[in-house]
Each structure stands twice: as C-alpha cells, then as structure tokens.
C-alpha cells in the first residue's frame, strides 16, 4: 500500500512540475490548468470525437446533441448553433484532455461546458498551426485561431481562478460541409504555415 501511494504521489509531483514549466512558459497564473496533449501535431495525426455540442444563444454553455451528430455548413459553421455565421470562428474545438485538467482541479464540468462545439481526444489540437486543415467526420475545417481573449470572466474562472479555454480552445472555419458524429475521426490533412485563408471578423454576421 505504502509503495503504491508513493508511486502515485511521485507521479503526481512529476506531472505538477511539468505543468509548472508549461505554465511558466505560457505566463499562466495557475500551473495546474495546462493540459498535456502529447507531441506536436504532424500530418496524418488522428484523434477521436467525443462529443458534439450546440447552444441556441451566445453566452451559454453548449449542450451535447442527443442524436450525436451535427452538420457543418460551408463557410457558415454548425447548423443550429449561435456562433455560426460569416466570420472566422465558425466552429470551436476543445480537447478532452483540457476538460480533464479542469476536473482534476475540482470542477464538475463536462462536454460543452466550455462552449466548444466539438470535443476531441488523442490529438494535440491546441498546437495546430494556423491554416491547418482538419478532416472532421465528413467535413473539412481550417484552423483560424488558437485561444481567445475573454473580456468578461466566466463562472469557471471564478470557481477555479483560471479557465483553460482561452488558451487551449481552437477555432476554425468550414471549408467543406459535412456531418460530424460522436465516434468519428479527426485527422490532420495538412499542417498550416500560419496563414488563414478566411477574412477575420469580430463577430458572426
């Protein structure tokens, strides 16, 4: 028992030290709110889609779609979601690994609670270069923004003293339409070079 406890404790210390280094590099106040999503992405990398989520109004947490499928319309976004429209942030992604970090910090959060449309797992979504093309289910999405500035503090920030989405959330615009289902694959088709092939806008039109 003692050996097992020591092993677990030592493992946790190593994880915390890694998190502290990452946090220091990023200038993050809370070192535990940084996820480890594995090595930097390369073309051909794949991951899974854990949840698809929408909200009818802005400012709301998104809810997992009961049918487990959403439709991405070309250069518009997720049908039925308030953030779809004529702008560069038509679809949002967050990794299961990021959500787990919040859970490890005592937050009772689940899919959609960070307002992500698509929850991924097993792929380093937060380090995708801008312009990266992702095959998401039947659709094709180009990464247009990593993280965002939160002008108002959300409930998660006040509960934990930090929120992971402004750093690790990923946005994209829909290049090719298609359905996206829970259990589908997300795959890196082509790594971007930092160029986004879509006009930027402050809000959807």
SULHURA-V250703 format. One record per residue. N is the residue number from 1. RES is the residue in one letter. SS is DSSP state (H for helix, E for strand, - for the rest). OMEGA is omega in whole degrees, 0 to 359 (* if undefined). Layout:
n: [N N]
res: [RES RES]
ss: [SS SS]
omega: [OMEGA OMEGA]
This chain:
n: [1 2 3 4 5 6 7 8 9 10 11 12 13 14 15 16 17 18 19 20 21 22 23 24 25 26 27 28 29 30 31 32 33 34 35 36 37 38 39 40 41 42 43 44 45 46 47 48 49 50 51 52 53 54 55 56 57 58 59 60 61 62 63 64 65 66 67 68 69 70 71 72 73 74 75 76 77 78 79 80 81 82 83 84 85 86 87 88 89 90 91 92 93 94 95 96 97 98 99 100 101 102 103 104 105 106 107 108 109 110 111 112 113 114 115 116 117 118 119 120 121 122 123 124 125 126 127 128 129 130 131 132 133 134 135 136 137 138 139 140 141 142 143 144 145 146 147 148 149 150 151 152 153 154 155 156 157 158 159 160 161 162 163 164 165 166 167 168 169 170 171 172 173 174 175 176 177 178 179 180 181 182 183 184 185 186 187 188 189 190 191 192 193 194 195 196 197 198 199 200 201 202 203 204 205]
res: [X X X X X X X X X X X X X X X X X X X X X X X X X X X X X X X X X X X X X X X X X X X X X X X X X X X X X X X X X X X X X X X X X X X X X X X X X X X X X X X X X X X X X X X X X X X X X X X X X X X X X X X X X X X X X X X X X X X X X X X X X X X X X X X X X X X X X X X X X X X X X X X X X X X X X X X X X X X X X X X X X X X X X X X X X X X X X X X X X X X X X X X X X X X X X X X X X X X X X X X X X X X X X]
ss: [- H H H H H H H H H H H H H H H H H H H H H H H H H - - - - - - - - - - - - - - - - - - - E E E E E E E E E - - - - - - - - E E - - - - E E E E E - - - E E - - - - - - - - - - - - E E E E E H H H H H H H H H - - - - - - - - - - - - - E E E E - - - H H H - - - - - E E E E - - E E E E E E E E - - - - - - - - H H H H H H - - - - H H H H - E E E E E E E - E E E E - - - E E E E E E - - - - - - - - - - - - - - -]
omega: [181 180 179 179 180 180 180 180 180 178 181 179 179 178 180 179 177 179 180 179 178 181 179 179 183 183 182 181 183 186 183 182 176 182 172 182 176 184 178 183 174 179 181 177 178 174 182 176 186 183 172 194 177 173 182 181 176 179 180 167 180 180 176 180 185 181 178 180 173 177 177 179 183 178 178 179 185 178 179 181 185 183 176 178 185 176 187 181 186 181 179 181 170 182 171 180 178 179 180 177 178 177 179 177 173 181 177 185 180 182 179 183 176 178 175 175 186 178 183 174 173 177 184 185 187 180 177 176 176 183 178 177 180 170 185 188 179 186 175 184 175 179 185 181 174 181 178 177 177 180 174 181 179 180 180 179 183 178 187 184 181 174 187 186 181 178 190 174 183 180 177 174 189 179 180 183 176 177 177 184 171 182 176 180 167 187 176 179 181 177 180 179 181 180 177 184 181 178 180 178 181 181 180 179 *]
